Amino acid sequence: MSKSMKSVQQTATRPVLRVVGAEAVPIADMSNEDLMLEHGRGSEEAFNQLVVRHQKGVLNYVYRMVQNRQIAEEITQEVFLALVKNAGRYKPTAKFTTYLYTIASNMVSKEWLRRKRRPKLLSFIPGRGGNDDNYHPLNHIPDERADTVAAYRREEVSQAVNDALRHLPEHQREAFVLRRFQDLSYQEISEITCVPIGTAKSRVVRAERALRPHLEKYREYVR
């Protein structure tokens, strides 16, 4: 993990309590929305808890979308820095995960626009070229299977999934990753991508249909 990512992931050294009326609520037991509100009031511990809960998920999502380790880590750091910057203006009008992945989605879209404007540039920048085949931040194989599948097989399947995702249009890839890897609801995907729920469902179905022939060999390992 890069130094920039480590700078975001700071964890509290002891349990932190928030006093609500006569009760003390451990910060680890607070909802994401309450943590964000506490962060807006200046609580670093609340922000640390959000990082612990969501950093891996955001990194997994971004990596599946941009398929480059260094860029994924940089975008993930930017997502959490945006939480810091906007903390004082945060209002829990939607689920926190919807708010978080909307930020991540917007930053991924900006990266795609940059690539379209200079499509060949990345392949000539050391450390940014192509895809990092040795980087698999998301264990897409169900946990109950992980102990019975050899590590080399998991990596083979992970790479096959990455390769298959490249065949999808961007909007289908995003809907599929948010649904199947990040386990978000269609309602959340609809709000994040600014499309009707029916369109979100349709994109996931079309993505699954397009991916099926590429992953037929690995269907027993891929959900």
Residue pairs with C-beta under 8 A, 6 or more apart in sequence:
1 73
2 70
2 73
4 73
4 74
4 77
5 55
5 59
5 73
5 76
5 77
7 77
8 51
8 55
8 76
8 77
8 80
8 81
9 51
9 52
9 55
10 44
10 48
10 51
11 48
11 51
11 52
12 27
12 45
12 48
12 49
15 26
15 27
15 28
16 26
16 27
16 43
16 45
17 24
17 25
17 26
17 27
18 24
18 25
18 27
18 30
18 34
18 38
19 25
27 35
27 38
27 43
27 45
27 46
27 49
28 49
30 38
30 46
30 49
31 96
32 50
32 53
32 54
32 95
32 96
32 97
33 92
33 95
33 96
35 46
35 47
35 49
35 50
35 96
36 46
36 50
36 83
36 87
36 90
36 92
36 96
36 99
37 90
37 92
38 45
38 46
39 46
39 47
39 50
39 83
39 84
39 87
39 90
40 87
40 88
40 89
40 90
47 83
47 84
47 87
50 80
50 83
51 80
54 97
54 100
55 76
55 80
56 137
57 182
58 76
58 79
58 80
58 100
58 101
58 104
59 72
59 73
59 76
59 137
60 137
60 138
60 181
60 182
61 101
61 104
61 177
61 178
61 181
61 182
62 72
62 75
62 76
62 79
62 104
62 107
62 108
63 69
63 72
63 135
63 137
63 138
64 138
64 162
64 165
64 173
64 177
64 181
65 108
65 170
65 173
65 174
65 177
66 72
66 75
66 108
66 111
66 112
67 131
67 132
67 162
67 165
67 166
68 122
68 128
68 130
68 131
68 132
69 132
69 135
70 127
70 128
70 132
71 111
71 128
72 137
75 104
75 107
75 108
75 111
76 104
78 107
79 100
79 103
79 104
79 107
82 103
82 107
83 100
83 103
90 99
94 191
95 188
97 184
97 188
98 184
98 188
98 191
98 192
101 178
101 182
101 184
101 188
101 192
102 191
102 192
105 174
105 192
105 193
108 174
112 170
115 122
122 128
122 129
122 130
123 129
123 130
131 162
133 159
136 154
136 155
136 158
136 159
138 158
138 181
139 146
139 154
139 158
140 157
140 158
140 161
140 181
140 222
140 223
141 149
141 154
141 157
141 221
141 222
142 223
145 221
146 154
149 221
153 221
154 221
156 218
157 218
157 221
157 222
160 214
160 215
160 217
160 218
161 215
161 218
161 222
163 214
164 211
164 214
164 215
165 173
165 176
165 177
165 211
167 210
167 211
167 214
168 176
168 207
168 210
168 211
171 193
171 203
172 203
172 204
172 206
172 207
172 210
173 207
174 193
174 203
175 189
175 193
175 200
175 203
175 204
175 207
176 203
176 204
176 207
176 208
176 211
178 184
178 188
178 189
178 192
178 193
179 186
179 189
179 200
179 204
180 204
180 223
184 192
186 197
186 200
186 201
186 204
187 197
189 200
189 204
190 196
190 197
190 199
190 200
193 200
195 203
215 222
